[in-house]
Amino acid sequence: MSSSTPSRATVPGLNDEVRALVRLAGAIAGASPQAVRHALEEAATKVRPIWAEEAILQSYLFAGFPRALNAMRDWRRISGRAAPPSEPPDDQVSLTHRGEETCRAVYGSHYEKLRENIRGLHPALDGWMINEGYGKVLSRGALDLLLRELCIVAACAVTGQERQLRSHLLGARNVGASAEQIEATLDAIADLMDGSGLHAAKDLWLRLQSVASD
């Protein structure tokens, strides 16, 4: 995370940069186009560009390509930044290895059960989850895994994906996020959700405290 001293002025637990980052992730996933543009404008002044672009890139896993494409298009206009050079393709073995490592870090002792459950849904989904999700996207080195998990918590909370939110609340803790940082993430996106959605997300986190505590 940023080396600057965390700001306590607005949301305890997150500095201004990380607060703007998780708000961007939440807005892209489920807020109105106007809210997304506002989050992008805030990110353009507070978030290092590589972090913002990684949050936009990973949003396609949770919000789909249309929202990710629209967000990146608006980011190019708002930030004034051109797209970076093309990246060399990853080989399949490397993607699988990185994906398994990252997924195991997030799910901890529940990793093997997760793989079994997803294979039971469809083997293709298991392969896509590891190679595409955790290998190609969430293992990219430009954004720390802890920050990625906080962004995922924001995205899942705003879209009301309770099962995935539960997994990534625990996942954020598994990769080093503090309870204060998670609570601050939920507070940071409060205005992007209706009252019932925010209550549900906070209630879920409270129920997980005994599981996620140190």
C-alpha positions in Angstrom: 0.0 0.0 0.0 1.0 3.6 -0.2 3.9 4.6 2.0 2.3 7.8 3.0 0.7 8.1 6.4 -3.0 6.9 6.2 -5.5 9.7 6.5 -8.1 9.4 9.2 -10.1 12.5 8.1 -12.8 10.7 6.2 -12.6 6.9 6.5 -10.4 5.2 9.1 -8.2 2.4 7.9 -7.6 3.6 4.4 -5.5 6.5 3.1 -7.0 8.8 0.5 -5.4 6.9 -2.4 -6.7 3.5 -1.4 -10.1 4.9 -0.6 -10.4 6.3 -4.1 -9.2 3.0 -5.5 -11.8 0.9 -3.8 -14.5 3.4 -4.7 -13.4 3.1 -8.3 -13.7 -0.7 -8.2 -17.1 -0.6 -6.6 -18.5 2.1 -9.0 -17.3 0.2 -12.1 -19.0 -3.0 -10.9 -22.4 -1.7 -10.1 -22.9 2.1 -10.0 -24.5 4.5 -12.5 -22.4 5.8 -15.5 -22.3 9.2 -13.7 -21.0 7.7 -10.5 -18.4 5.8 -12.5 -17.2 9.0 -14.1 -17.1 10.7 -10.8 -15.0 7.9 -9.3 -12.7 8.0 -12.3 -12.2 11.8 -11.9 -11.4 11.3 -8.3 -8.9 8.5 -9.1 -7.2 10.7 -11.7 -6.2 13.1 -9.0 -5.6 10.7 -6.1 -4.6 7.3 -7.4 -1.3 6.4 -9.2 -2.3 5.7 -12.8 -1.0 2.1 -12.9 -3.2 1.2 -9.9 -6.3 2.8 -11.4 -5.7 0.9 -14.7 -5.2 -2.4 -12.9 -8.5 -1.9 -11.0 -10.3 -1.2 -14.3 -8.7 -4.2 -16.0 -9.6 -6.6 -13.2 -13.2 -5.3 -13.2 -14.1 -7.4 -16.2 -13.9 -10.5 -14.0 -16.7 -9.1 -11.7 -18.6 -6.7 -13.9 -18.1 -8.0 -17.4 -16.4 -6.6 -20.5 -19.0 -3.9 -21.3 -18.5 -2.1 -18.0 -14.8 -2.6 -18.1 -14.5 -1.3 -21.6 -16.7 1.8 -20.9 -14.6 2.5 -17.7 -11.3 2.3 -19.6 -12.7 4.5 -22.4 -13.7 7.2 -19.9 -10.4 6.8 -18.0 -8.4 7.5 -21.2 -10.5 10.7 -21.7 -10.5 11.8 -18.1 -6.8 11.0 -17.3 -5.4 12.0 -20.7 -3.2 9.0 -20.6 -2.5 6.8 -23.7 -2.6 3.1 -23.5 0.7 1.4 -22.6 2.6 -0.7 -25.0 1.4 -4.2 -25.8 2.5 -6.9 -23.3 4.1 -10.2 -24.3 1.7 -13.2 -23.9 2.1 -15.5 -21.0 2.6 -19.2 -21.5 -0.1 -21.5 -20.2 2.2 -23.3 -17.7 3.1 -20.0 -16.1 -0.5 -18.8 -16.0 -1.6 -22.0 -14.3 1.2 -21.9 -11.8 0.7 -18.3 -10.8 -3.1 -18.8 -10.7 -2.8 -21.7 -8.4 -0.5 -19.8 -6.1 -2.6 -16.7 -6.0 -5.9 -18.6 -5.5 -4.3 -20.6 -2.7 -3.2 -17.4 -1.0 -6.7 -16.0 -1.2 -8.6 -19.1 -0.1 -6.1 -20.6 2.3 -7.3 -23.8 3.9 -10.4 -23.7 1.8 -8.5 -23.9 -1.5 -8.8 -27.6 -2.2 -12.6 -27.5 -1.4 -13.0 -24.6 -3.7 -11.4 -26.4 -6.6 -13.5 -29.4 -6.0 -16.7 -27.4 -5.8 -15.9 -25.5 -9.0 -15.0 -28.6 -10.9 -18.4 -30.0 -9.8 -20.1 -27.1 -11.5 -18.1 -27.5 -14.7 -14.4 -28.4 -15.3 -14.1 -25.5 -17.8 -15.1 -23.0 -15.1 -12.3 -24.4 -12.8 -9.7 -23.9 -15.6 -10.9 -20.4 -16.4 -11.0 -19.4 -12.7 -7.3 -20.5 -12.3 -5.8 -19.5 -15.6 -7.9 -16.5 -16.6 -9.0 -15.1 -13.2 -6.2 -15.8 -10.8 -3.4 -16.4 -13.3 -3.8 -13.8 -16.0 -5.5 -11.0 -14.1 -5.1 -11.2 -10.3 -1.5 -12.3 -10.4 -0.4 -9.2 -12.4 2.4 -7.6 -10.4 1.4 -3.9 -10.9 -1.1 -4.0 -8.0 -0.5 -5.7 -4.6 -2.8 -8.7 -3.9 -4.1 -7.1 -0.7 -5.3 -4.1 -2.7 -6.8 -6.3 -5.4 -8.8 -8.1 -2.7 -10.1 -4.9 -1.2 -11.2 -3.9 -4.7 -12.9 -7.2 -5.1 -14.7 -6.8 -1.8 -16.0 -3.4 -3.0 -17.1 -4.8 -6.3 -18.9 -7.8 -4.8 -20.6 -5.6 -2.1 -21.9 -3.0 -4.6 -23.3 -5.8 -6.8 -24.8 -7.7 -4.0 -22.9 -10.9 -4.7 -23.1 -12.4 -1.2 -21.4 -15.7 -1.8 -18.4 -14.1 -3.6 -18.4 -11.3 -1.0 -18.1 -13.8 1.8 -15.2 -15.5 0.0 -13.3 -12.3 -0.6 -13.9 -10.8 2.8 -12.1 -13.8 4.1 -9.6 -13.7 1.2 -8.7 -10.1 2.0 -7.9 -11.2 5.6 -5.9 -14.2 4.3 -3.6 -11.9 2.2 -3.0 -9.4 5.1 -5.8 -6.9 5.2 -6.8 -5.7 8.7 -10.3 -5.8 10.0 -10.1 -2.0 10.0 -9.2 -1.8 6.3 -12.1 -4.1 5.4 -14.6 -2.1 7.4 -13.2 1.1 5.9 -13.7 -0.4 2.4 -17.3 -1.0 3.1 -17.7 2.5 4.5 -16.0 4.0 1.5 -18.6 2.6 -0.9 -21.6 3.2 1.3 -23.0 5.9 -1.1 -22.8 3.5 -4.0 -25.2 1.1 -2.4 -28.8 1.3 -1.2 -29.4 0.9 2.6 -30.4 -2.7 2.5 -27.3 -3.7 0.4 -25.0 -1.9 2.8 -26.7 -3.4 5.8 -26.4 -6.9 4.3 -22.7 -6.5 3.5 -21.8 -5.1 7.0 -23.9 -7.8 8.6 -22.1 -10.5 6.7 -18.7 -9.1 7.8 -19.9 -9.0 11.4 -20.9 -12.7 11.2 -17.5 -13.5 9.7 -15.5 -11.8 12.5 -15.1 -15.0 14.5 -13.7 -16.8 11.4 -11.6 -13.9 10.1 -10.1 -12.8 13.4 -6.4 -13.1 14.0 
